[in-house]
């Protein structure tokens, strides 16, 4: 009897020991060895980025030239004035514009520069004296009687970051505050023309803001321009569908050097550019043009232009070595049987440039050569293409594709042509403001979407590389927002580019594929058949031990009673 009791006691101890090992050692070890590795992510910082509040700071310097202020008013010129405007775009996105205006009088050298015969020469002379920082605006107030500007011109915006403002008529009894208050509306118009407008910034937030919050014009400009990217591939193609009739020659290298490269040099802070060219023979349009007897020429209507690109695009090839977006610019010379060929708009009127563009893809120009040779000319006819005419069209299309929107200034404003540079300094600033905000909006949307995805799907592995990219994106985003707040446009754009690169590398990392991992229900389906046969005897033994303990306690209680 004693041996039997000893054997039962030994069995109970064995069951308890096995259960203890399973609970204390087995389950934690199994849990640790089967858990999904998830590196730490800054979720709190990402949640703050989900509610984006941007402040854009613009430095404005107003310089009063001789004859615009009285000696008493010059003594009371304030050092600076700060004006802020707030716009709540939606529940999670807010904008604040800060204009810090500084006032001073013109120096002797600036007065000499303002005495130049023309406004363009004055703008160049002022630029040689001092170079304004990127994103800033300098307004020179000239007397009302100045002959530097025509009578009907109130504001002249030059190629750089300076503008000439004709002083409105002031009363001699006005105080300095009244003079400045009368100037401020014009200064604000100049700042919105040379730096950014609310419509442009709202359109740049299209990845975060609903379409209804953006004006149709700004949204059209935003959809026409290609999305922000660290680099772009630009391809110029000459299409010769009839090489038996036309032997075409184009100085594409010289044209790129003279017309395109200056623009790309100015846009170097925005992105990296790669340019190449090619000639395609026997490349025809996908649409047969119609002959119009009224003009004795073939025509392409606007409705059929959308069918032109696809057949031609198949011949262009692709740059598989790069993931950057490609902009295509095609010069099409019609064959002898379909010349001349003209493009008509929706109003059935001929397009002056005989060209059209496709948003975020590129442009096509039709170049007629039939008037350059007679019917008795020997075939093929040697033809040299007028590259100045062609590049003027392609340059305008390239500006639109890259987001350099056409500015519509208020009445009384004159904007100087950018000239050979292809882009004025203040136009570059406008583009940098928009690109910085667009990059911040895109990167913040990408990184918050990734954080929500990883939070909802707990069995996706977050390796250290993903965590590093996410942390880098968050840090760069915070730095870009801070630099925008400080008015450092160059650094804001640089950090925003780093943020969008890091966020996209993290979001599209192949290790984040959900199909690589089992859902929780499948995990239990795998492990239960393994552990259930082992756990049943242990659980039954524990239940038996518990029942025996309860029975023994009941017997002791009965004896005590």
C-alpha positions in Angstrom: 0.0 0.0 0.0 2.8 2.3 0.9 4.6 1.5 -2.4 1.5 2.3 -4.3 1.1 5.7 -2.6 4.8 6.4 -3.3 4.3 5.5 -6.9 1.3 7.8 -7.2 3.2 10.6 -5.5 6.1 10.2 -7.9 3.7 10.3 -10.9 2.2 13.5 -9.6 5.7 15.1 -9.1 6.6 14.0 -12.7 3.5 15.5 -14.2 4.0 18.7 -12.3 7.6 18.9 -13.4 6.7 18.3 -17.0 4.0 20.9 -16.8 6.4 23.4 -15.2 9.0 22.8 -17.9 6.4 23.3 -20.6 5.0 26.4 -19.1 8.2 28.1 -17.8 10.6 27.0 -20.6 8.8 25.5 -23.5 6.1 28.1 -24.2 8.4 31.2 -23.8 11.0 29.4 -26.0 8.4 28.6 -28.7 7.0 32.1 -28.5 10.4 33.7 -28.9 11.6 31.4 -31.7 8.4 31.8 -33.8 7.8 35.5 -33.2 8.1 38.0 -36.2 11.1 40.3 -36.1 9.9 43.9 -36.1 12.4 46.6 -35.7 11.5 49.8 -33.9 9.8 52.5 -35.9 9.1 56.1 -34.8 5.3 55.8 -34.8 4.8 58.9 -32.6 6.7 61.1 -35.0 4.9 59.5 -38.0 1.5 60.3 -36.3 2.6 63.9 -36.0 3.4 64.0 -39.7 -0.1 62.7 -40.5 -1.3 66.1 -39.3 0.8 68.4 -41.5 1.1 72.1 -40.6 3.4 73.9 -43.0 4.7 77.4 -42.6 6.3 79.0 -45.6 8.5 82.1 -44.9 9.4 84.6 -47.5 11.9 87.4 -47.0 10.9 90.6 -48.7 13.2 93.7 -48.9 11.6 97.0 -49.9 14.1 99.6 -51.0 13.1 103.3 -51.4 15.0 105.2 -54.0 15.6 108.9 -54.0 12.4 111.0 -54.5 10.0 108.5 -53.0 10.2 109.6 -49.3 10.7 112.9 -47.6 13.7 113.4 -45.4 11.5 113.2 -42.3 10.0 109.9 -43.5 13.4 108.4 -44.2 14.4 108.9 -40.6 11.4 106.9 -39.4 11.7 103.9 -41.7 10.9 100.7 -39.6 13.4 97.9 -39.6 11.0 95.1 -40.4 7.4 94.1 -40.5 5.9 90.5 -40.3 2.6 89.6 -41.9 1.1 86.1 -41.6 -1.8 84.5 -43.4 -3.3 81.2 -42.4 -5.2 78.7 -44.5 -6.7 75.4 -43.2 -6.8 73.3 -46.3 -8.5 70.3 -44.6 -8.7 68.6 -41.2 -5.2 67.3 -41.3 -3.4 69.9 -43.5 -2.8 73.6 -42.7 -0.8 76.3 -44.3 0.7 79.5 -42.9 2.4 82.1 -45.0 4.8 84.4 -43.3 6.1 87.5 -45.1 8.9 89.3 -43.3 9.4 92.7 -44.9 12.5 94.8 -44.3 12.6 98.5 -45.3 15.6 100.6 -46.2 16.8 103.4 -48.5 18.8 102.8 -51.7 22.6 103.1 -51.6 24.5 105.3 -53.9 25.5 102.5 -56.2 21.8 101.3 -56.3 20.8 104.8 -57.3 23.3 104.8 -60.1 21.9 101.4 -61.3 18.4 102.8 -61.3 19.5 105.6 -63.5 20.1 103.2 -66.4 18.2 103.9 -69.7 16.0 100.8 -69.6 14.5 98.6 -66.9 16.3 95.5 -68.2 19.7 97.3 -67.9 18.7 98.5 -64.4 17.8 94.9 -63.4 21.2 93.6 -64.6 23.1 96.4 -62.8 21.2 95.7 -59.5 22.0 92.0 -59.9 25.7 92.7 -60.2 25.7 94.8 -57.0 24.1 92.1 -54.7 22.8 88.6 -55.2 19.6 87.9 -53.3 19.2 84.6 -51.6 17.0 81.8 -53.1 13.3 82.4 -52.3 13.7 86.1 -51.4 12.2 89.1 -53.2 13.6 92.6 -53.5 11.3 95.5 -54.5 12.8 98.8 -55.5 10.3 101.7 -55.2 11.0 104.3 -57.8 9.4 107.8 -58.1 6.1 108.2 -59.8 7.7 110.5 -62.4 10.5 108.0 -63.3 10.9 107.3 -67.0 12.4 103.9 -66.3 9.0 102.3 -66.8 6.3 103.2 -69.4 3.4 105.2 -68.0 0.9 102.3 -68.0 3.4 99.9 -66.2 3.2 99.9 -62.4 5.5 96.9 -61.7 8.4 95.5 -63.7 9.6 92.0 -62.7 13.1 91.2 -64.1 15.0 88.1 -64.8 16.4 87.9 -61.3 14.7 88.3 -57.9 14.2 92.0 -58.1 11.2 94.1 -59.1 10.7 97.8 -59.8 7.6 99.3 -58.3 6.3 102.7 -59.4 5.4 104.7 -56.3 1.7 105.5 -56.2 0.8 109.2 -55.7 1.5 110.2 -52.1 0.1 113.2 -50.3 2.7 115.3 -48.6 0.7 115.2 -45.4 0.8 111.4 -45.2 2.7 109.7 -42.4 5.2 107.0 -43.1 2.8 104.3 -41.9 0.2 105.6 -44.4 2.8 105.4 -47.2 3.7 101.8 -46.3 0.1 100.8 -46.0 -0.6 102.2 -49.4 2.4 100.2 -50.8 1.6 96.9 -49.1 -1.1 95.6 -51.5 1.3 96.0 -54.5 4.2 94.4 -52.6 2.0 91.4 -51.7 1.0 91.0 -55.4 4.7 91.1 -56.3 5.5 88.5 -53.6 2.8 86.1 -54.8 4.0 86.5 -58.4 7.7 86.0 -57.7 7.5 83.4 -54.9 4.3 81.4 -54.7 0.5 81.6 -54.8 -1.9 79.8 -52.5 -3.4 78.0 -55.6 0.1 76.7 -56.6 0.8 75.4 -53.0 -2.6 73.8 -52.7 -2.2 72.1 -56.1 1.2 70.8 -54.8 -0.7 69.1 -51.9 -2.8 67.1 -54.3 -1.5 63.8 -52.8 -3.1 64.8 -49.4 -5.9 67.2 -50.4 -9.2 66.3 -52.1 -9.6 67.6 -55.7 -12.5 69.9 -54.6 -10.0 72.0 -52.5 -7.9 72.8 -55.6 -8.9 75.2 -58.4 -9.4 73.8 -61.9 -6.6 75.9 -63.4 -4.1 74.9 -60.7 -5.1 71.2 -60.9 -4.7 71.3 -64.7 -1.2 72.7 -64.4 -0.4 70.1 -61.7 -1.7 67.2 -63.9 0.2 68.5 -66.9 3.5 68.6 -65.1 5.3 65.3 -64.5 5.5 64.2 -60.9 8.5 65.2 -58.8 11.4 62.8 -59.2 15.1 62.8 -58.4 15.9 62.5 -62.1 14.4 62.7 -65.6 15.3 61.2 -68.9 14.7 63.5 -71.9 14.6 62.1 -75.4 14.5 64.1 -78.6 13.4 62.0 -81.6 13.4 62.9 -85.3 10.7 60.9 -87.2 11.4 60.5 -90.9 8.6 58.3 -92.4 9.8 58.9 -96.0 13.6 58.6 -96.2 13.4 58.0 -100.0 12.0 61.5 -100.4 13.7 63.4 -97.6 17.2 63.3 -96.3 16.9 65.2 -93.0 19.7 66.9 -91.2 19.4 68.4 -87.7 22.0 69.9 -85.5 20.6 68.4 -82.3 23.8 68.7 -80.4 24.2 72.4 -81.0 20.6 73.0 -80.4 20.6 71.2 -77.1 23.7 73.2 -76.0 22.2 76.5 -77.0 18.5 76.1 -75.9 18.0 73.2 -73.6 21.2 72.9 -71.5 20.9 76.4 -70.0 17.5 75.5 -68.7 18.7 72.2 -67.3 21.6 74.0 -65.6 19.2 76.3 -63.9 17.0 73.3 -62.8 20.0 71.4 -61.3 18.8 72.0 -57.7 15.4 70.4 -58.7 16.6 67.1 -60.3 19.3 65.4 -62.4 18.7 65.3 -66.1 19.9 62.9 -68.8 19.4 63.9 -72.5 19.7 61.8 -75.6 18.5 61.9 -79.2 17.6 59.5 -82.0 16.4 59.4 -85.6 13.7 56.9 -86.5 13.0 56.0 -90.1 9.7 54.8 -91.5 8.0 55.8 -88.3 4.4 56.9 -89.2 1.6 58.3 -87.2 -1.2 56.0 -86.0 -3.8 58.2 -87.6 -4.3 58.9 -91.3 -4.6 62.7 -91.8 -7.6 64.0 -93.8 -7.2 66.2 -96.9 -9.0 69.6 -96.6 -9.9 71.1 -100.0 -10.4 74.5 -98.5 -6.7 74.9 -97.6 -5.3 72.3 -100.0 -3.5 70.6 -97.1 -3.8 67.6 -94.8 -5.1 68.1 -91.3 -5.1 66.4 -87.9 -8.0 67.3 -85.6 -7.6 67.6 -81.8 -10.0 64.7 -81.3 -7.6 62.3 -83.1 -4.4 63.4 -81.5 -4.8 61.0 -78.6 -4.5 58.1 -81.1 -1.2 59.4 -82.5 1.1 58.6 -79.5 0.6 54.9 -78.9 1.8 53.6 -82.3 4.8 56.0 -82.3 5.7 55.2 -78.7 6.2 51.5 -79.6 9.1 52.7 -81.8 10.7 55.0 -79.3 12.2 52.2 -77.1 12.7 52.5 -73.4 15.5 53.2 -71.0 15.6 50.0 -69.0 18.8 51.0 -67.2 17.0 53.8 -65.3 13.8 54.0 -63.3 13.5 57.8 -63.8 10.5 59.2 -65.8 11.0 59.8 -69.5 9.9 62.9 -71.4 9.6 62.4 -75.1 9.8 65.2 -77.7 9.1 64.2 -81.3 9.8 66.1 -84.5 7.7 64.6 -87.2 8.3 65.4 -90.9 5.4 64.3 -93.0 6.0 62.2 -96.0 5.7 63.7 -99.4 2.2 62.2 -100.0 0.7 63.9 -96.8 2.4 67.3 -97.0 1.7 69.9 -95.9 0.2 68.6 -92.6 -1.4 71.0 -90.0 -2.8 70.4 -86.6 -6.2 71.9 -85.7 -7.6 72.6 -82.2 -11.1 71.9 -80.9 -12.3 75.1 -82.6 -11.1 73.8 -86.0 -8.4 76.5 -86.1 -4.8 75.8 -87.1 -2.4 75.7 -84.2 0.3 78.3 -84.8 3.1 76.1 -83.5 1.8 73.1 -85.4 2.5 71.1 -82.2 0.7 69.6 -79.3 1.8 68.0 -75.9 0.5 65.1 -73.9 0.5 65.6 -70.1 3.4 63.9 -68.3 4.5 62.3 -71.5 6.0 64.9 -73.8 5.2 66.7 -77.1 5.0 66.3 -80.8 5.7 68.9 -83.5 4.9 68.5 -87.1 7.5 70.1 -89.4 6.5 70.7 -93.0 9.2 70.7 -95.6 7.3 70.6 -98.9 7.8 74.3 -99.5 11.6 73.9 -99.4 11.9 72.1 -102.7 10.1 71.9 -106.0 8.4 69.0 -107.8 11.3 68.5 -110.1 13.9 68.2 -107.3 16.0 65.1 -107.2 15.0 62.6 -104.5 15.9 62.3 -101.7 16.1 66.0 -101.0 18.6 67.3 -98.5 16.9 69.4 -95.9 18.4 71.2 -93.0 15.9 71.7 -90.2 15.6 75.1 -88.6 16.5 74.2 -85.0 15.7 77.6 -83.6 12.1 77.2 -84.6 11.9 73.6 -83.3 13.6 74.2 -80.0 11.5 77.2 -79.3 8.4 75.0 -79.3 10.1 72.1 -77.4 11.5 74.5 -74.8 8.0 75.8 -74.0 6.7 72.3 -73.8 9.5 71.2 -71.5 8.8 74.1 -69.1 5.2 73.0 -68.9 6.2 69.3 -68.3 8.6 70.2 -65.5 6.1 72.4 -63.7 7.1 75.9 -64.7 3.6 77.2 -65.0 2.7 80.2 -67.0 2.3 83.2 -64.6 -0.7 85.4 -65.0 0.3 88.7 -63.4 -2.1 91.4 -62.3 -2.8 94.3 -64.6 0.0 96.8 -64.7 2.7 94.1 -64.4 5.4 93.4 -67.0 7.4 90.3 -66.7 10.8 90.3 -68.5 11.5 87.3 -70.7 13.9 84.8 -69.2 16.1 85.0 -72.3 18.7 82.4 -73.3 18.6 80.9 -69.7 15.1 79.6 -70.4 14.1 80.3 -66.8 14.1 83.4 -64.6 15.5 83.2 -61.1 12.1 83.9 -59.6 10.5 81.2 -61.8 13.0 78.8 -60.4 12.0 79.9 -56.9 8.3 79.3 -57.6 9.1 75.8 -58.9 11.3 75.1 -55.8 8.5 76.2 -53.5 6.0 73.9 -55.2 8.4 71.0 -55.5 9.4 71.2 -51.8 5.7 71.2 -50.7 4.9 68.4 -53.2 7.8 66.2 -51.9 6.8 66.8 -48.3 3.2 65.9 -49.0 4.0 62.8 -51.0 6.7 61.6 -48.6 4.4 62.1 -45.5 1.5 60.3 -47.2 3.8 57.4 -48.2 5.3 57.0 -44.7 2.0 57.3 -42.8 0.4 54.8 -45.2 3.3 52.4 -44.6 3.1 52.9 -40.8 -0.7 52.1 -40.9 0.0 49.0 -43.0 2.7 47.7 -40.7 0.5 48.4 -37.6 -2.5 46.5 -39.1 -0.6 43.5 -40.3 1.4 42.3 -37.3 3.1 39.3 -39.0 5.1 41.3 -41.5 8.8 41.3 -40.7 10.3 44.8 -40.3 14.0 44.4 -40.8 16.7 46.9 -39.8 17.0 48.3 -43.3 13.3 49.2 -43.4 13.5 50.8 -40.0 16.6 52.8 -41.2 14.8 54.1 -44.3 11.7 55.0 -42.3 13.7 56.8 -39.7 15.7 58.6 -42.4 12.5 59.7 -44.1 11.0 61.0 -40.9 14.1 62.9 -40.0 14.4 64.4 -43.5 10.7 65.4 -43.4 11.1 67.1 -40.1 14.2 68.9 -41.4 12.4 70.0 -44.6 9.4 71.4 -42.6 11.8 73.2 -40.3 13.8 74.7 -43.3 10.6 75.9 -44.9 9.7 77.5 -41.7 13.0 79.3 -41.6 12.8 80.3 -45.2 15.8 78.3 -46.4 14.4 77.1 -49.7 17.5 75.3 -51.0 17.8 73.1 -47.9 14.1 72.5 -47.7 14.1 71.2 -51.2 17.2 69.0 -50.6 15.7 67.5 -47.4 12.4 66.9 -49.1 14.1 65.0 -52.0 15.9 62.8 -49.4 12.6 62.2 -47.6 10.8 61.1 -50.8 13.6 58.8 -51.8 13.8 57.1 -48.4 10.1 56.8 -48.0 9.7 55.1 -51.4 12.6 52.8 -50.8 10.9 51.7 -47.6 7.4 51.4 -49.1 8.5 49.4 -52.1 11.0 47.1 -50.3 10.4 43.5 -51.5 10.7 42.2 -48.0 7.4 43.8 -47.1 5.3 41.5 -49.3 2.5 40.2 -47.2 2.3 36.9 -49.2 5.7 35.9 -47.7 4.1 35.4 -44.3 1.4 33.2 -42.8 -1.7 34.8 -41.2 -2.3 34.0 -37.5 -5.1 31.5 -38.2 -2.8 29.5 -40.5 -0.1 29.5 -37.8 -2.5 28.0 -35.3 -3.6 25.4 -37.9 0.1 24.4 -38.3 1.0 24.3 -34.6 -2.1 22.8 -33.0 -1.6 19.3 -34.5 1.9 19.3 -33.2 1.3 20.5 -29.7 -2.2 19.0 -29.0 -1.1 15.3 -28.6 1.6 16.4 -26.2 -0.5 18.8 -24.2 -3.5 16.4 -23.7 -1.7 14.0 -21.3 -0.2 16.9 -19.4 -3.5 18.7 -19.0 -5.3 15.4 -18.0 -2.6 14.7 -15.4 -2.9 18.3 -14.0 -6.7 17.9 -13.8 -6.4 14.6 -12.0 -3.9 16.1 -9.5 -6.3 19.0 -8.9 -9.2 16.6 -8.4 -7.2 14.5 -5.9 -6.1 17.6 -4.0 -9.7 18.7 -3.7 -10.8 15.3 -2.6 -8.1 15.1 0.1 -9.1 18.6 1.4 -12.7 17.5 1.5 -11.8 14.4 3.5 -9.7 16.4 6.0 -12.6 18.8 6.4 -15.0 16.0 7.1 -12.7 14.5 9.7 -12.3 17.8 11.4 -16.0 18.3 11.6 
